[in-house]
Each structure stands twice: as C-alpha cells, then as structure tokens.
Amino acid sequence: MTTRPPVPIAVFGRYGAVRGDPVYAQACEIGAALASAGFAVATGGYAGVMEAAGAGARSAGGTSIGVTCSALLERDDRRRPNDFLDHRVDAPDLLTRIRLLLTGCGGYVVLPGGTGTLAELALALEFVSKRFIAPRPVVLAGDWFRPVLELIAPDSPSPLDFVHVESSPQRIAAVMFAGAATPEVALVGARC
C-alpha cells in the first residue's frame, strides 16, 4: 500500500516581506498551521511571504514546495530560491508558474501583496468561479484584498461562496481541511 503525498495548499503574498515584518510572521504561522493539519505548503519559492510560509511548514515537520520561474531569474540575478524548499519545480514563465500553483494545489491562502499577488488572486477566483478547476477554498488572510472582492462580487456571474476571510492560522487550516480539493496535477515531479 502506498501513502498519498499531502495535498499542497498555495500561499501567495508579498516578495518584499522580511523577518520582523508582521506579514512575514503571519505567513510563517500559516505555513506551520497548514503543515500541522497535514498539508504541504506550495509557494513561488523565493523570498518574503514565500520563504516565511515554507519556513513555517518546515518548522512543523511539513513539506515546502517552490514553483520558481526561470524568466524571473533571468531578469533579476538577486532573486534566488529560498532555503526552505523540499521540492522545486521551475516554470519557464509567470503564467505557467501561476497555472501550476492553481492546478497543483487544493486551496489558496492570499496574504498582503502587490501586483503579482493580485494576479494570483484574480486567476484563482477566475479558475474556481468559472469551474476550470474543481471547487476549492480561497482564503484571504486578513482584510488586505477585501476591497477587491467588494468591487468584483456584484458583477460576478457566480457566487464567490468559496472565498473566506480569516485572520487566525488555525481557522485558515480548518477551512482548508474542510474544503481542499484534490489537485488536477502533481507538483512534485511536474515537468514544464
């Protein structure tokens, strides 16, 4: 009998968060809570929230997966994969990277971030609401992106009942435990 690997949960957020920043600490706590609930943590694999979520997962005995992007490495030689990755998948471009995170994870946690995080959130909402992928939870960790939801919800053709706003890492893990989907693709061993 083989054991199934843990379902990955994607954690999206700001690249520029550093140790000592409240968002970094929050991401670390969320990564630990997800790992303690039996999930792997998947991120973009670089610094900031991505590093913190992976560090949190590792501190709780969990697995950290990074989906990096060779196009980013070519543009910024300071950008390096973080030291908390157990597995790394390298996507050739940003859209492939986001698609892998969306189809390879059973749910998504969105922390404060900039345009990259906004793009990840928008595509997660689009993929789930249009049923390009099986339903799964999207959790906004705090109120940072609540104004975005308030702007788009009235015009959404389908209800956004899969979106949750939670601040507690334990509540976020509980939402994932109750609703995480089986990913469409396996991140570990994925080829682009």
Buried (B, 14 or more C-beta within 10 A) or exposed (E): EEEEBBBBBBBBBBBEBEEEBEBBBBBBBBBBBBBBBEBBBBBBBBBBBBBBBBBBBBBBEBBBBBBBBBBBBEEEEEBEBBEBBBBBBBBEEBEBBBBBBBBBBBBBBBBBBEEBBBBBBBBBBEBBBEEEBEEBBBBBBBEBBEEBBEEEEEEEEEEBEBBBBBEEBEBBBBBBBEBBBEBBEEBBEBEB
